[in-house]
Amino acid sequence: MSDGWARAELEAQVISYAIQHLVPTHLNELRDRRETLVQKVMAAVKDRLTKEINYWDHRANVLKDEELAGKANARMNSAKARQRADDLQARLLRRMQELEQERQLSPRPPVVIGGALVVPSGLLQRAQAVEPTEPPTFAKNRQRIANLAMAKVMETERALGRVPRDVHEENRGYDIESSILGTGRLLFIEVKGRATGAETVTITRNEILTALNKPEEYILAIVPVDGGMAQRPRYVRCPFQREPDFGAESVNYDLDDLLEKSEEPA
């Protein structure tokens, strides 16, 4: 069997694919969120500082009239009040310029930090002329639990009036994309089914990074499965606080800690 593909410039191909397909999508998502946030901040800053400017501008005029009438104020004069109004105007202009700069986003070149070769066990067994074996029992049970958990969350989302879509095979960093009717918004739900007695939940690096990139839309759904029956899920919003350590492909989280932060689906 030729291994020419393994000797090709795989890193260059990966980077090229990322530049063409992954970076633009990610940049657009970040730009949309940044634009919404900046607009809110600009409106709030402009409203607050404009009110202060108007106050000190009016105060300067009142003090000026009093000074002309011979009623000087020992603590505050019109010149100081006018200076405060001017300083606030300059501050407003400077802050608006800073926020305009925050709107400008440009992507950095993608960097490949690792790779993996995934070979199906059946292919290896055929290459070695070994009779294929049945998957171990624990693997079957794990898949069954995952399927039950997915079905339960899909059912829950529909009951909440949303439109869920199963995308777990697309490796997006989440399992379900749920549309909120009438808003155009999407929720991104990662589903973890846990059997009775489980103490940890394993989260992949991709899932953690996706959650950090979509903090307001990402939900970690934990579904207890007992006796072949999926229980009502618990939703954890903003489940992760930082990126995994360098080189970590997955992280084990304490199940009880996650459940303490969880809430009823809503």
Secondary structure, DSSP 8 states (H G I E B T S, - for coil): ---HHHHS-HHHHHHHHIIIIIHHHHHHHHHHHHHHHHHHHHHHHHHHHHHHHHHHHHHHHHHHHHHHTT---SS--HHHHHHHHHHHHHHHHHHHHHHHHHH-----------------HHHHHHHTT-------HHHHHHHHHHHHHHHHHHHHHHHTT-EEEE-GGG-SS-SEEEEETTTTEEEEEEEEEEETT--EEEEEHHHHHHHHHSTTTEEEEEEEEETTEE---EEEES---S---TT-SEEEEEHHHHHHT-B---
